[in-house]
Amino acid sequence: MSPDAAAPFDPSVPWRKSPSAALRPEPFGALVYHFGNRKLSFLKSKPLVAVVTALEAHPDVPSTLAACEVPEAQHRAYVTALATLARSQMIQRRTEESA
């Protein structure tokens, strides 16, 4: 397990979809498969897919949510979903080297 996977999710830092994870669009949202750990996740809404895809273009989670026009009342649910994706290594912290 990577050190990031054990650390608490921090929405104030930059994130991105893991290069080892692939998104497959589906009518309900998308399937995400991680080729390294072989985990499969379901993104059950198209707005969540948009957020995961947009993470790399923004400096943190709140600015990504704003850019994707996620209503403020839903931010906590999105942060919870992203934290789950981080624990399963579908998304990862973005560093200078990975930017």
C-alpha positions as CSV (number, residue, x, y, z in Angstrom):
1,M,0.0,0.0,0.0
2,S,1.3,3.4,-0.9
3,P,1.9,6.0,1.9
4,D,-0.9,8.2,0.3
5,A,-3.4,5.3,0.6
6,A,-3.0,5.2,4.4
7,A,-3.1,9.0,4.9
8,P,-6.4,10.7,5.5
9,F,-7.9,12.3,2.4
10,D,-7.0,16.0,2.1
11,P,-9.2,17.9,-0.3
12,S,-7.0,21.0,0.0
13,V,-4.2,19.4,-2.1
14,P,-4.0,18.6,-5.8
15,W,-5.4,15.2,-7.0
16,R,-5.7,13.3,-10.3
17,K,-7.0,10.1,-11.6
18,S,-4.4,7.4,-11.2
19,P,-2.5,6.6,-14.4
20,S,-3.1,3.0,-13.5
21,A,-6.9,3.5,-13.5
22,A,-9.1,3.5,-16.5
23,L,-12.6,5.0,-16.8
24,R,-15.2,3.3,-19.0
25,P,-18.3,5.5,-19.6
26,E,-21.6,3.8,-18.8
27,P,-25.2,5.1,-18.9
28,F,-25.2,5.5,-15.1
29,G,-21.8,7.2,-14.9
30,A,-18.6,5.0,-15.3
31,L,-16.7,2.0,-14.3
32,V,-13.2,2.6,-13.0
33,Y,-10.7,-0.3,-13.1
34,H,-7.3,-0.1,-11.5
35,F,-4.8,-2.3,-13.4
36,G,-2.4,-2.4,-10.5
37,N,-4.6,-3.6,-7.6
38,R,-7.3,-5.0,-9.9
39,K,-10.1,-3.1,-8.0
40,L,-13.3,-2.1,-9.8
41,S,-15.4,0.9,-8.7
42,F,-18.6,2.3,-9.9
43,L,-19.1,6.0,-10.4
44,K,-22.9,6.2,-10.1
45,S,-23.3,9.7,-11.6
46,K,-22.1,11.6,-14.6
47,P,-21.3,14.7,-12.5
48,L,-18.9,12.5,-10.4
49,V,-17.2,11.3,-13.5
50,A,-16.8,14.9,-14.6
51,V,-15.2,15.7,-11.2
52,V,-12.8,12.8,-11.3
53,T,-11.8,13.7,-14.9
54,A,-11.4,17.4,-14.0
55,L,-9.2,16.9,-10.9
56,E,-6.0,17.2,-12.8
57,A,-6.9,20.6,-14.1
58,H,-7.5,22.3,-10.7
59,P,-5.3,23.0,-7.6
60,D,-7.6,21.2,-5.1
61,V,-11.0,19.5,-4.7
62,P,-13.1,22.6,-3.8
63,S,-12.0,24.4,-7.0
64,T,-12.7,21.3,-9.0
65,L,-16.2,21.0,-7.5
66,A,-16.8,24.7,-8.3
67,A,-15.5,24.3,-11.9
68,C,-17.8,21.3,-12.4
69,E,-20.8,23.4,-10.9
70,V,-21.4,20.9,-8.1
71,P,-24.0,22.5,-5.8
72,E,-22.5,23.5,-2.4
73,A,-25.0,21.3,-0.6
74,Q,-23.5,18.3,-2.3
75,H,-19.8,19.0,-1.7
76,R,-19.5,16.8,1.4
77,A,-20.9,13.8,-0.5
78,Y,-18.4,14.4,-3.3
79,V,-15.5,14.7,-0.9
80,T,-16.6,11.4,0.7
81,A,-16.8,9.7,-2.7
82,L,-13.3,11.1,-3.6
83,A,-11.9,9.9,-0.3
84,T,-13.2,6.4,-1.1
85,L,-11.6,6.5,-4.5
86,A,-8.3,7.7,-3.0
87,R,-8.3,4.7,-0.5
88,S,-8.8,2.3,-3.4
89,Q,-6.0,4.2,-5.3
90,M,-8.3,5.2,-8.2
91,I,-7.2,8.8,-7.6
92,Q,-3.9,10.0,-6.2
93,R,-2.3,13.1,-4.9
94,R,-0.7,15.1,-7.7
95,T,2.9,16.1,-7.1
96,E,5.3,18.3,-9.1
97,E,6.7,15.2,-10.8
98,S,3.2,13.9,-11.8
99,A,1.8,17.3,-12.9
